[in-house]
Amino acid sequence: MTFRIVTNLFIQYSKSSLAQINSRYYSTLFDVDPKIQNAINKRKPIVALESTIISHGMPFPHNVDTALAVENLVSSTGAVPATIAIVDGRIKVGLSENDLIKLAKAGDTIVKCSRRDMAYAVAKKQTGGTTVAATIRAACMLGIKIFATGGIGGVHRNGHITMDVSADLVELGRTPIAVISSGVKSILDIPRTLEYLETQGVCVTTYGNAEQHFPDFYTQDSGIKVPYNLSDPQEAAFLINALNKLQINSGILIGVPIPKEYAADKDQLTAAIEQAYAEAELKGVTGKDVTPFILAAVARITAGNSLQANVALIKNNAVVAAQIACELSQIEQRRLLESMAKEDSTRNSLLKPLVIGGSMLDLSQNLIEDKPLALDGATYHTRVTLTGGGVGRNLAEAIYKLHGQANLISAVGNDHMGESLLQLIPEQLHKCILISQEESTAICAILFDKVGDCKICMANMQIHEQITPLIIAKHENEFKTAPLVIMDGNLSKEAMKSILQLTLKYSKPVFFEPTDKWKAAKPFQLGFDLAKQVRFISPNILELETIAEALCLKNITGHIDKNINLLSYCKTLVESINSHFDCIAVTLGGRGVLVSLRADNFDIPLFNPESCTYLVPKTDKHSIRFYEAPLVKDIVNVSGAGDSWSSGFITGLLRGFTVQRSVALGFLAATKALQYDSAVPHKYFECPAEEQKLLQRTFDTLHFQDM
């Protein structure tokens, strides 16, 4: 049965204290819409919206129509709207249409909830529209960083005498959130409001106004300039991100001017406000009732023009807020990926796997003509490339580039070819490489046909015999600290014996890369006590046959029908030997990889990256799974794909990934190698964030079949 694995990178890595704190709020105080909760978990763009605009700011049905329109605009811009209100004593984040209508029609029975009223409304199980202050407080508790509104409250007229100052200003001074509004409501004392915000440590900026003229709700220019201007959503997102990184516990007020076509006539508006204030004083309106009374009176006096302007600016602010939220989400997701990659890198710096094996120069010749290939002395036209090769060298370089750390025990000749080969090996891997005075550097000449299939290989590999037990013993310290020892089949039996003895002494697992069918049996001819140190092998089908014959002490290929399905044949071979290993990864070229694991499932790690220790499986049960290789376009070279797969798989294991995720990293590394002209790419990924993104995509699209 074939499955598709789907997971989420951000949920897997969601370990922040904020998420833990939020969960306590959710269970006792909040009802969060699942769509909004999902967006919070995944760091998707979210825009918080207030509800007093519905309950107290506009008449019905304009209030409901505007609220729905604003939510639709936020959604269509790419963000998730989160309208907040208190409903029957619960703080609801994300309102249904019925909730909106309930708020819109409640009239005098509904509470106007500022910060001071929240606890009372919850305790009394009341329903209330949340003001700017209450909404940003609730949003901040949930980790929502952007809030859109029409205009904020401020210092009322004669506020220096009456001390009538909106709680919005105080809340902005202690809540790290960005408020997108058309400035301060025109009916207030704007100069004193901006002075108060400065005292509270609130960063105030205009948006899209190079002259930095701060808007005053119904008009684009209050006549007052502020220190800063933001030119676009990305610049605004960078500012908000900087605020969060600095952990400054105060907010940002971004003043977005009302669209020009809806801006009010300044003189007419001033006259309407003066008349409205006179009416309020005559009727004895005070406290929190002043703002809705004045707004309603201005709307009446201006024959509805102010209401039309109010709706237009709210919609415009919602779109701007959503654009900024989308930019901020991208920044935060990149930051999270980089943080995770840095954490992996720091952790991995303690893990220096030891690779022991052959290094050689690969002289590749690719036919460029259609002439049939025959060993008849004819001359064939080829394209020649000279690259670093050798299984041990390939594995060490690839693991070093993927994992960040590795040691390599190998040998090159003291000749020009050796100098060239050393230049193709990262300098950090040179420490344990022997420069032989007796043998020349190994060279492998490979002939590929026009379609890229390997036709013949010829190599001088006598230098591998220079990696003697004495050379192995000189590097005993590298065995002590290595979490894993990787050896290839190019080594002599004597060298392998020394390696296995040291890994037995220090309880280190061994990963064996057989190299070819003629070398695959070597470590299993050294006796059970040493051979049992080999916990991982990565053979191809021919090497698997050789290993099975060595361990079962009989001609396996003569007892198994090769005419049956290749996967079934491979499974039969694996089942005959899997009791000897913890993990067998049979590479089947473009078809994929068959993995046998000593475990009940593949969603377990095999290494603890914190303590650098191997997690020895505690069961005798083996699970077998075939992983289908992903489709790869633009293949350039096939010679290093298998080594890159093994290196990616090993890197994943050492990072503490599950076996399944390690398989995905193996496929990703192999894909990169197939698209490069040498066995190991110059660079697998441009940056850690790219690796995390591509790995997640590969992991999400893995296809496998349990055998």
N, C-alpha and C positions, 0 to 999 in steps of 0.2 A: 504494500500500500504506500503511495507516494504522498508526502505532506509538504506544505509550504510553511516555513517557520516565519512568524511575524512577531517582532518584539519592538520595544521602544527604547532607544538609547537614553533618553532623558529620564524615563521612569527607573531604568536599571541603576542610574547613577544618582537618583534623588535621595541624597543623604543629608541635606542641609538642615540646620537647626530650625530655620524658618518654617520648613515644611512640617517639622515635628510640632512646633508651636501652633501653627495654623490648624492642625488636626484637632487640637484640644478646643479651639474656638468653634470649629465646625460642629462638633458633636453636641455642644451645649447651647450655642447661640445662633448659629447661622443655618440657613437653608440655601445651599449653593446649587444653582442649575448645573446638571452634569456636563453640559457643553462648556460652561465657564470653568468648572473644576478641571476638566481635561485640558483646557487652554492654560490654566495656571500650572498644572503639572508639566506641560510640555514647553513652557516659556513661549507660548504663542502670543501674538499681539492682542491686548485687551484694552478697552476704553470704559472706564467707570462713568456712570451717568446719574445725576441726582433725580429725586422724585418730587421735590416741592414745586418744581416747574409744572408738574401735573396737578398736584393737590392745591397749590396756592398761587401759582404764577400766571395761569391763563384760564379763561372760561371754557366750559365744555361746549362743543366737542373739539375745539382747537387744541386743547391740552393733549387729548388722546391721539389725535391725528398727528400732532407734532412729535410726540414721544415715539410713535410707531415709525414715522418717517426718519427720525434721527437714528433709531436702531437699524433701520434698513440701510441708511447711508454708511454707517460704521461697518456693517457686514459687507456691503458691496465694495468697500475700499480695502477689505482684506483683514479686518480686525473683528474681534468678538465684543459685542456690546454687553455691558453689565450694569443694568439699571438697578439701583439699590433703594429699598424702602423697608419700613418695619410693618409687618403684617401679622396681626394677632399675637404680638409679642415676640415674633421671630424676625431676625434680620435677614430679609430675602435678597439674594443677589441673583438677578435674572428674573424679571417679572413676566407672567403670562399676560395675554390680552385681557383676560378677566380681572387680573390684579390691577392693570392699568385703569380699566373702567371703574373698578371699585374706588381707586384713589381719586379719579377724576370727578366722580359723582357724590363723594362723601360730604362735601360742603363743610359746614362748621363742626361736624362730628370728628373730623380727622385732625390729628395733632401735627403741628409744624415742629419737626424734631431737629434741634441743633445738638451739639455735643452734650450740653447740660441735660437734655431731655431723654437721651437714649436709654439710660438705665431705668428711668421711671416708666417709659413706654414699654420696655421689655418686661419689667416686673409686673405691670398692670395689664399685660397682654393687649396693649392698645395697637391701633394702626396709625401710622404716621408717614408723611412725606419727609425725606431726609434733606436737610439743607446742604450747602457746600461743606460746612464744617463737619457735619455728621457723616456725609458721604465719603469724604476723603479719609476720615478716621476709620470707617469700616473698610474702605478699599485698601488702606495701608495694612490693616490687620491681616488681609488676605494676600498681600504681596503684589497688588495691582499698583502700577506706577504712574498711570496717566488717567486724568479725569477731565472731562469736557463739560462746560456749562455755558450759559449766556453771559452772565457777569457775576462777579463776586460782591459780597457785602463790603462795607467799609466804615469809615468814620462818618456818622450822621452830621447833618448841619447842627452847628453849635455843640458838637460832640466834645469840644474842649471844656465846655461848661457842664453838659449833662452826663458826660462819660459814656455816651451811647456809641459804643464801638462794636462792630460785628464780631462774633466769635470766629468767623471765617478767617480773619486776619491772625488771630492768636493761633488757630489750628494750623494755618500755613507756616507759622513760625516754629512748629514742633513736629511737623509731619513731612517726611521725605517723599513728596509726590509732585508731579508736574500738573499744574492747573492751566488748561487751555480755555481762555475766555476772551470776550471782547472788552477786557479791562474791568473797570469798576463801574457800577451802575451810575448813570448820569445824574441821578437824584441825590447823590452823596457828595461829601466834601473830598474831592479827589486829591488835592495837594496834601491834605493831612493824612489821607489814607496811605499814600505812597511813603510819606515820612514814617508812618507807623510800621509799614512793611519793612522799611530799611532797619528800623530799630529791632524788629523781630528776626532779622537775618535772612529775609526772603529775597532771593534773586529775582529781579523784575526785568523783563525784556520784551521788546516789541517783536513782531513777526512780519517779515516781508516789508519792512519800513526802514529804509536806509537812514532816514533822518531821525529815527527813534522817537517819533511822536506817539505818545501813549494814547490808545483809543479810550473813548468814554461811553462804551455801550452803543448808543444810538448814532453816534457820529465817529468819524475816523480819527479825529484829533481833539484831545482834551485841552490842548494848549500847553501841555507839560511834556518835557523830554525825559527819557529814562536812560540809564547808562549803556544798555546793550540792545543789539538787534540780532535776530536769527533769520537767515536768508531762506532756508529750506528745511524739509523734514529731517534730513540726515544731520544737519548742523544741530538741530534741536535735540535729536536722539543722542548725539555725542555729549551734549551738555548734561542731559539727564543721566547718562551712563557715568559721567565724571562725578556727578553729585552722589550717586549710589556707591561708587568706589571709594570716595572720600568719607563716606558714612557721616555726612553732615545731616543732622536730624532737623532740617528745615526744608521748605519746599521751593518750587520755582513757579512764578506767575508769568505766563506767556500771553501777551496782549495781541490778539488777532483782530485787525480792524474789520468792521462790518463791511460787506460788499458795497461798493460805491453806489450802485443803483438803488440800494435800500437805505442809504444813510439819510438821516433826518436833517431838516433845515435847522441850523444851530439856534437862530433867534426864535423861531416858532417853538422849538423844543424847550428852550429856557423859559419862555412865557408860560407854557403848559405846566412845567414843573413848579413854577412859582404859584400858579393858581391851585395846583394839587396840594401843595404844602399849606396854603391858606385854608383849604377845605379841611385838611387833617387837623389843623390846630383848632378850627371852629368846632369840629366834632369830638375833640378830645382823644384822638387816636395816638397811642404811645407804644413804646417797646417794640416787640417783634411784629406787631400788626402794622407798623408804619410802612415798611417796604411794600407789601402786597397792596395796601390801600393806595399808596402813591402811584404804583405802576398801573393799577386799574383806573385810577382817575386820569392819568396821562393818556391811557388808551382811549378813554371816553372823550376827553377834550380834543385829542388829535383825530377824532373820527375813525379810529381803528388803524391809522397809519403806523403808530408805534407798535401795535401788536404784529402787524405784517413784518416790520423791521425786526422785532424780537424773534419771530420764527426764522427769518432768513439768517440772522447771525448765529443762532443756535445750530442750525443745519451746517453752516459753513465751519463753525468751530469743531463740530463732530467729525467732519471730513478731515480737517487739519490734524486733529488729535489721532484719528485712525492712521493717517499717513505716518505720523511721528511714531506711533506704537509699532507699526510694521518695521520701520527702520531700527527701533530700539530692540525689537525681538531678534532681528538678524545679528545685531551686535552682541546681545547676551548669549545667543546660541553659539556664536563663534568663540566667545570668551569661555563658555562652558566646555566646548570641545578642546580648546587649547589648555584649559586648566586640567582636564582629565588626562590629556596627553602628557603634560608636564608632570602630573602625579605619577603616571606610568613610568616616565623617564627617570624620575627621582628614585622610584622604587626599584627600577631595573638596574640602576647604577651599582647595586649591591650584587647583582647576579651576572657573573662573567662565565658563560659556558665555555668549555674547553673543546676545541675541534682538533682532531689529529688525523692527518691524511695527506694526500698527494696534491702538489702544485705543479702546474705545467702551462706552457704556452699552447694555445689552440690555433693551429694554422688551418683556417677553414677555406675551402675552395668550392664555390657554387658554379655549376655549369651554366653558361649563358647561351648555349646552342642546343638544338634539338637532336643532335647526332646520338644514335644509340650508344650506350656505354658498354664497352667490352674491354677486357684486359688483354689487348692485342698489340700493345706498343704504340697505339695511335696517340696523337696530340689532341687535347681537348681544351677549348677556350673557357677559362673560368674567371670569376671575380674573387680576389683573395682578401681575407681579413685576418688580422693577428690580434687575438684577445687573450685575456687571462682565463685559465681553465684548471681542471683538476677538481674532483669532487670535494675533497677536503677544503681546498682553497675557496671554491664556489660557496660552500656552506658557510665558511667563516666570514667571508665578505658580506654575504647576504644577511646573515644573522647580525653582524656588526651594524649594517645599515638599517635594519629593521628594529633591532633590539637595543642598539646603542653601545653594547659591550660584547667582547668575545676575546678569547685567546686562541692562537693557532700554532700548533707544532707541525712543522713541515720542513722540506729541504729543497734548496735550489742550488745550481752549480755556480762556481766562481768564474763566470764567463759573461759575455755580452748578453746572451739570452737571459741569464739569471738577473742581470741588471735591469733588463727590460721588464721581466716578470715582476720584480720587486716594485717597479714603478706602477704596476697595475694592481698592487695589493695595498690597501690602506695602511699608512705608516704605523698606526696604532697596533697593527697585527704583526709587526716585524720582530717583536721582542724574542719570540721563541722559535724563529725560523733559522734552521741550520744552513750555513753557506758551505757547501761541500767542496773540498779541494780534489776529490777523487772522481766524482761523476759529473757529467754535464747535465745541464737543466733539461728536464723532461719536455719533449715537444710531441704534440699529438696532431697529426695531419688527417683532416677529415674531408671527405669528398661528398658533396650534396648534389643530387640531381636538380633539374630546373625547377621542380615543384617544392624543393626543400627537404626531401627525404634523404636521410643519411645512407650512403651506399657502401662506404668502407672507411675504417679508421686504422691508422698505423701510428705507433708511438714507441719511443724509447723511454722506459720507466724504471731503469735500473737504479736511479737515484733514490727511489722510495725505500730501497733496502738500507739507505743511510740512516733512516729513522730506526735506530737500534734500541734495545732495552736500556742501554746506558744513556742514550739521549732522553728516553722517556723518564728515567729515574732522575735526571737533572732538573726536571720540571715538576717534582713531586708537590711543591707548594701550590701549583696551579690546580692540582687534583683536590687539595684540601678545601679550597674555596669555591670550586665549581659546583653549581647546582645540578649540572648535567654534563656528561662527557659524550662527545659525538665522534665516532671513528668511521673511516671509510674502508672499503675492501682492498685498497691499494697497499696496505701495510702487510708486512710479513707476519707469519704466525707467531714468531718470537716477540715481535713488537706488540701484537695483540695480547699475548699472554701477559706481558708486563703491564699493559694498560688495565686489563681485567683484574690483575692482582692488586693494583693500586686502588681501583674503584671498589674492590671488595674490602680493602683495608679501611677506606674512608666512607663506606656505605653510600656510594654514588651510583645512580642508575646510568646505563649506557644506551645511547641511541646508535644503532648500526645501520649505515647506508651501504648496501652490498656492492655497489659500483657496476658489477656485471656478473653473469651467471657462472663464470669460471672462478670467481673469488668469493661467492656468496656463502660458501660452506665453512670458510676458515675458522671463525670463532667457535663454531659448534663441534669442532674436532679437537678442542682443548680440554675436554672433560666437563662434566655437569657443574661442578663447584664453581668454575670460572664462567662457563657459558651462561649461567643463570643471572649474571650481572647485566646481560643484555636484556633490557626491559622493553625496548622499542626497536622495531625494524621497519624499513620503508622500501620493500623490494618491488620490482615489476613482476610480471607473471612468470618470466623465465627464471628470475632469481628466486622467486617463491618456490618453484619446483625444486630447485637445487637445495634450498634450505629444508624443505619438507623431506627430501630424500636423505639428507644428512641426519636429521633428527629422528626420522622413523626407521632409519637403517634398512631401507628397501627402495626399490625402483618405483617411486610413486607414479611416474608418468605411464608406467606399464600397467597399473592397476586402476587407472581412472579414465573413463571414456571422454576423450577430448571433443567428441562430436556434440556433446551436450552444450547448453548455453554457457557462454564464457563466464558470466557471473556465478552460475551454479558450480562450474568447474573451480573457479577461484574460491568460492565459499567452502567447497569440499577440501581443498588444499589447506585453507586457513584453519578449518576445524580439526585437521589432523595434527596441527602444531600449536594452536593458540594456548594450550595449557602451559607452554614454555615462556609466554610473554604477557605483558600487561597491555600492550597495544601493538597491533600490526596495521600498517597503512599500505595497501597494495595500490601502486600507481598504475592506472590503465590508460595512460595517454589522454587523448581527447575525449574518452568516454567518462572519465572521472576517477574516483578513488574509493576503494572498498576498505572500510575500517573495522577491525575487530578490537573490542575493548573489554577488559576485565571489569565489568560493571553492569548494573541494571539498566543504565541509560547513558546518554551522551551529554547530558546537561550538568556535568560535574567537572571541577578543575582537577588537575593532577599535580599541580605545584602550589605551594603556599608562597607567594612572592614576598611576603613580609619576613618570613624566617628562612627563606632560601632552601626550603626542604621539599623533598618529594613525598607526595601523599600516597603511600603504598596502598593499593586497593585491598580491601578486606574480604573480598568474596572470590569464589571460584567460578562464578557465573560469567559467561562471555556473551556480549551482544555484538551482532554484526550488522553493519549498515553500509549501503552503497550510496555515495554522494555523486550526483551528476555534475560533470564539469560545466561551468557557465560558458555560453557562446562568446568567443573572442574574435573580434574583427581586426583587420590590418595586422596579421601575424607577420613578423619579420624574421624571427629566429626561434627554433624549437630546442636548441641544444641545452639551455639552462632552465627550462621550465620545471623539470622534476626537482632539481636542487632548490629552486626558489620556492616550490610548494613545501618541501620539507623544512626549509628555513622559516617560512611564514608559520607553519604548523608549530615548530619548536618555539618560535617567538611568542606565539599565542599561549602556549602551555606555560612558559616561564613568566608571562605577565599575570598568570592566575586565571586566564580565560577558561571557560568550559571547553571540553573537547570539540563540541559543535562550533563554537565561535573560533576556535583555533583552526578548524578545517576551513572556515570561511576566510581567515587571514591567509592560509596557504593558497587557496584559489586566487585571492586578490594578488598576492606576490607573484604567482605563476603567470597571471594575466599580464602583469607589467613586464615580466621577463620575455614573454612571447612577442611583445611589441617593441623590443629593444634589440639592437644588433650584436649584443654580446651576452654571455651566459648570465651575468649579473648586471642589472641596469646601473647606470651612473647614479641615479637617484630614484627610489621607489615612489616617493611622494614629495610634493612641493613644500608641504608643511604638515604638522600634526593634525590640524583641523581637517585637511583634505583626506588624510588616512582614516580618521574616525568616520567621516561622512561616507567614503567609499566602502569601508568595512561594514558599516551598518547596512548599506544598500546590498552588499554581497550576502551578508547574513540573512537579511529579510527575504532574499530570493533563492535561498538554498533549496534544492529539491533532493530528496533522498528516498531510499527504499529500504525498509527493514527486511533482513534476509532470514 
